[in-house]
């Protein structure tokens, strides 16, 4: 009943910016916290950022702190990830997810999108 669809990925040069969007359809009920994760080739999926329903609770991974900003528009059922000062190390498939708590662990998230690819060239 819940679908999450990411968009906004693509190819960008190092130092550039990109904004990812995740649109939610259906009712998440108690899973109103939204998060972003990413997976680079040959690596485990890792936490990027998460945000509470109100936007008052936010956690960032150390690797993106100061460069990425997570936000949401509840009227549009959409969460965003603004990525600035991109580095080649940011290259990955980015996934959005929904869960009940503002935490970094993947098992907190009950619903997942299909992913959108981000490639940062040097």
C-alpha positions as a printed Julia matrix, in Angstrom:
122×3 Matrix{Float64}:
  0.0    0.0     0.0
  3.02   2.29    0.36
  5.3    3.24   -2.49
  8.38   5.45   -2.41
  9.82   6.77   -5.67
 13.17   8.55   -5.84
 14.16  10.99   -8.56
 16.8   13.59   -9.3
 19.84  11.39   -9.67
 22.31  11.79  -12.5
 25.85  12.66  -13.5
 27.52  15.7   -11.95
 31.08  17.0   -11.71
 32.95  17.12   -8.42
 32.09  20.26   -6.49
 28.66  20.44   -8.03
 25.2   20.07   -6.54
 22.23  17.79   -6.95
 18.83  17.57   -5.28
 17.15  14.22   -4.8
 13.41  13.85   -4.22
 11.38  10.98   -2.8
  7.62  10.99   -3.32
  5.48   8.79   -1.09
  2.09   7.39   -2.05
 -0.26   5.44    0.18
 -0.46   5.61    3.97
  2.62   4.88    6.07
  0.57   5.08    9.29
  3.21   5.09   12.05
  6.22   5.03    9.7
  6.36   8.78    9.21
 10.11   9.24    9.67
 11.99   9.46    6.38
 15.6    8.6     5.72
 18.18   8.41    2.96
 20.7    5.6     2.48
 23.23   4.9    -0.25
 25.15   1.97   -1.66
 28.34   2.27   -3.68
 29.53  -0.56   -5.96
 31.07  -3.36   -3.94
 30.13  -1.77   -0.61
 27.45  -2.19    2.04
 24.46   0.12    2.09
 25.1    2.97    4.52
 23.11   5.61    6.35
 23.07   9.16    4.99
 20.4   11.22    6.77
 17.01  11.0     8.47
 14.26  13.45    9.44
 11.23  13.35   11.75
  7.66  14.13   10.71
  7.9   17.69   12.02
 11.4   18.26   10.72
 12.59  18.95   14.26
 14.67  15.79   14.54
 17.51  15.31   12.05
 20.58  13.08   11.97
 23.37  13.14    9.37
 26.19  10.73    8.71
 29.58  12.26    9.52
 30.65  11.81    5.91
 27.97  14.19    4.61
 27.53  16.61    7.51
 27.9   20.2     6.36
 27.42  19.29    2.7
 24.01  17.6     2.54
 20.66  18.89    3.8
 17.57  16.77    4.34
 14.12  18.38    4.33
 10.49  17.46    3.74
  7.23  18.87    2.47
  4.43  16.93    4.14
  1.75  18.62    2.03
  3.4   17.03   -1.0
  4.37  13.78    0.76
  7.93  14.36   -0.36
 11.37  14.28    1.24
 14.42  15.95   -0.3
 18.17  15.56   -0.1
 20.12  18.63   -1.2
 23.68  17.57   -1.97
 26.35  20.26   -2.3
 30.13  20.1    -2.74
 29.81  16.63   -4.18
 32.82  14.33   -4.2
 33.57  11.22   -6.27
 33.18   9.25   -3.02
 29.48  10.22   -3.03
 28.9    8.08   -6.12
 26.25   5.51   -5.22
 22.67   4.44   -5.64
 20.61   6.51   -3.21
 17.53   5.04   -1.53
 14.79   6.7     0.49
 13.0    4.85    3.27
 10.22   5.29    5.84
 10.14   4.07    9.44
  8.79   4.86   12.92
 11.86   6.36   14.62
 14.6    8.89   13.93
 17.55   6.47   13.99
 20.37   5.45   11.68
 19.79   1.69   11.63
 18.31   0.16    8.5
 15.99  -2.24   10.33
 14.0    0.75   11.58
 12.76   1.42    8.07
  9.78  -0.54    6.79
  9.39   0.88    3.29
 12.03   1.46    0.63
 12.21   3.1    -2.76
 13.83   1.62   -5.86
 16.86   3.88   -5.73
 18.28   6.6    -7.95
 21.84   6.64   -9.24
 24.25   9.48   -8.49
 27.6    9.61  -10.29
 30.15  12.26   -9.37
 32.99  12.61  -11.85
 36.38  14.17  -11.23
